[in-house]
Amino acid sequence: MKKSIDVVGAVIVSDHRILCAQRATGPLAEMWEFPGGKIEAGETPAEALKREVTEELGCQISVDERITTTRYEYDFALITLMTFYCRLLTGEPELTEHQAVRWLPAADLSQLDWAPADVPAVQLIQATYM
């Protein structure tokens, strides 16, 4: 049986644009995602998001409403991804784990090659944010 991993993704909105991050390594290298990561024992999803964004991008966010929860079975694990709208509080995203970041309007999100677990959130954002 595959391992099950609970992860969170931050849909960081600033000036009507959304932060998209391109994975550098691993099974989903080159694909785009919302920054975030695994929820550690004892953490709430919001706490995990704040920690992950600080670790990965060197900035602070506030976590707002949940967009959706998606379950996706990859070759390596069953992922449950919770995505949340977030706002940038301090700092500018720095590349530490990703190979690229882009700020895009919601209408342009579908131009990127998204990791499959992120696709439902992209579709919801495009349906509600434009």
C-alpha positions in Angstrom: 0.0 0.0 0.0 1.3 3.5 -0.9 2.0 5.9 1.9 -0.5 8.7 2.4 0.9 12.2 2.8 -1.0 15.3 3.9 0.3 18.5 2.3 -0.7 22.2 2.1 -0.3 24.7 -0.8 -0.3 28.5 -0.5 -2.1 30.4 -3.2 -0.3 33.7 -2.5 -2.1 36.7 -4.0 -0.4 40.1 -4.4 -1.6 42.9 -6.7 -4.1 40.6 -8.3 -1.4 38.1 -9.3 -0.7 34.6 -7.9 2.7 33.2 -7.0 3.5 30.0 -9.0 6.6 27.9 -8.2 8.5 25.5 -10.4 9.9 22.4 -8.8 13.6 21.8 -9.2 14.0 18.1 -8.3 12.2 14.9 -7.4 9.5 13.0 -9.2 7.6 16.2 -10.2 10.7 18.2 -11.3 10.0 21.0 -13.8 6.2 21.0 -12.9 4.6 24.0 -11.4 2.9 24.1 -7.9 1.7 26.3 -5.2 4.4 26.6 -2.6 3.9 24.5 0.6 4.7 21.1 1.9 4.0 18.4 4.4 2.0 18.9 7.5 4.1 17.8 10.5 2.7 16.1 13.6 0.8 18.5 15.8 0.6 21.3 13.2 -2.6 22.8 11.8 -2.7 23.3 8.0 -2.2 27.1 8.5 0.8 26.5 10.8 2.3 24.2 8.3 1.8 26.7 5.4 3.4 29.5 7.3 6.4 27.4 8.3 6.9 26.0 4.8 6.6 29.3 3.0 9.1 30.8 5.5 11.5 27.8 4.9 11.1 27.6 1.1 10.7 31.3 0.1 12.0 33.4 3.0 8.8 35.4 3.4 5.8 35.6 5.8 2.2 35.0 4.8 -1.2 35.2 6.4 -3.5 32.2 5.7 -7.0 33.0 4.6 -9.9 30.8 3.2 -9.4 27.2 2.0 -9.9 26.8 -1.7 -10.2 23.0 -1.9 -8.8 19.6 -0.8 -7.6 17.3 -3.5 -6.6 13.7 -3.3 -4.2 12.5 -6.0 -2.5 9.1 -6.4 1.1 9.5 -7.7 3.5 6.7 -8.3 5.2 7.4 -5.0 2.3 8.2 -2.6 -1.3 9.1 -2.2 -1.3 12.9 -1.6 -4.0 14.9 0.1 -3.4 18.5 -0.8 -5.2 21.4 1.0 -4.9 24.7 -0.8 -5.5 28.1 0.8 -5.6 31.7 -0.3 -2.8 33.6 1.4 -1.4 37.1 1.5 2.2 38.2 1.5 3.0 40.0 4.7 6.7 40.6 4.6 9.6 39.7 2.4 9.8 38.8 -1.3 10.0 35.2 -2.4 13.5 33.8 -2.7 14.5 30.7 -4.6 15.8 28.1 -2.2 14.0 24.9 -3.2 12.4 25.9 -6.5 14.1 26.7 -9.8 11.7 29.5 -10.7 8.8 31.5 -9.5 6.3 33.6 -11.5 3.6 36.0 -10.5 0.7 35.5 -12.9 -2.9 36.8 -13.2 -5.5 34.0 -12.6 -6.4 34.0 -16.3 -2.8 32.9 -17.2 -2.4 30.1 -14.7 -3.4 27.4 -17.2 -0.4 28.3 -19.4 1.9 26.4 -16.9 2.4 22.6 -16.6 0.9 22.1 -13.2 1.5 19.1 -10.9 -1.7 17.0 -11.2 -2.7 17.5 -7.5 -2.7 21.3 -8.1 -4.9 21.3 -11.2 -8.3 21.3 -9.4 -7.2 24.3 -7.3 -6.0 26.1 -10.5 -9.4 25.4 -12.1 -11.3 26.7 -9.1 -9.2 29.9 -8.8 -9.8 30.6 -12.5 -13.5 30.0 -12.1 -13.9 32.3 -9.1 -11.1 34.8 -9.1 -11.4 36.3 -12.6 
